Amino acid sequence: MEGIAVVERAKVAISLGESHFREFKSSVDGCPGEKIKRATKDIATNITNACSVCERRQ
């Protein structure tokens, strides 16, 4: 990820405030230079689990 994208993401996260929960899911896994594509089902499971955590907090 380029430095400018990180800066923009940080600005957006700060502007949303503490009450807004954001979590980024990656479609690749592994060490730098050895990334492999993750299974779509695994990514969907991660997103579902993150959403259920948010619902319990409310």
C-alpha positions as CSV (number, residue, x, y, z in Angstrom):
1,M,0.0,0.0,0.0
2,E,1.3,3.4,-0.9
3,G,2.1,6.0,1.8
4,I,-0.6,8.3,0.5
5,A,-3.3,5.7,0.8
6,V,-2.3,5.1,4.5
7,V,-2.5,8.8,5.2
8,E,-5.9,9.1,3.6
9,R,-7.2,6.1,5.5
10,A,-5.9,7.6,8.8
11,K,-7.7,10.9,8.0
12,V,-11.0,9.1,7.3
13,A,-10.7,7.0,10.5
14,I,-10.0,10.1,12.6
15,S,-12.9,12.0,11.0
16,L,-15.4,9.2,11.8
17,G,-14.6,9.3,15.5
18,E,-14.2,6.7,18.1
19,S,-17.8,5.5,17.9
20,H,-17.4,4.2,14.4
21,F,-15.9,0.7,14.0
22,R,-13.9,-0.1,10.9
23,E,-11.9,-3.2,10.2
24,F,-10.1,-4.0,6.9
25,K,-10.1,-7.5,5.6
26,S,-7.4,-8.7,3.3
27,S,-8.0,-11.1,0.4
28,V,-4.4,-12.3,0.6
29,D,-2.4,-14.0,3.3
30,G,1.3,-14.8,3.9
31,C,4.6,-13.1,4.3
32,P,5.6,-10.2,2.0
33,G,6.6,-11.6,-1.4
34,E,4.9,-14.9,-0.7
35,K,1.2,-13.8,-0.6
36,I,-1.4,-16.3,-1.6
37,K,-5.1,-15.6,-2.3
38,R,-7.5,-16.4,0.6
39,A,-10.6,-18.4,0.1
40,T,-13.7,-16.2,-0.4
41,K,-15.6,-18.2,2.2
42,D,-12.9,-17.4,4.8
43,I,-13.1,-13.7,4.1
44,A,-16.9,-13.8,4.4
45,T,-16.6,-15.6,7.7
46,N,-14.2,-12.9,9.0
47,I,-16.6,-10.2,8.0
48,T,-19.6,-11.9,9.5
49,N,-17.7,-12.4,12.8
50,A,-16.7,-8.7,12.8
51,C,-20.3,-7.6,12.2
52,S,-21.7,-9.8,15.0
53,V,-19.1,-8.2,17.4
54,C,-20.4,-4.8,16.4
55,E,-24.0,-5.8,17.0
56,R,-23.2,-7.0,20.5
57,R,-21.5,-3.7,21.3
58,Q,-24.6,-1.7,20.5
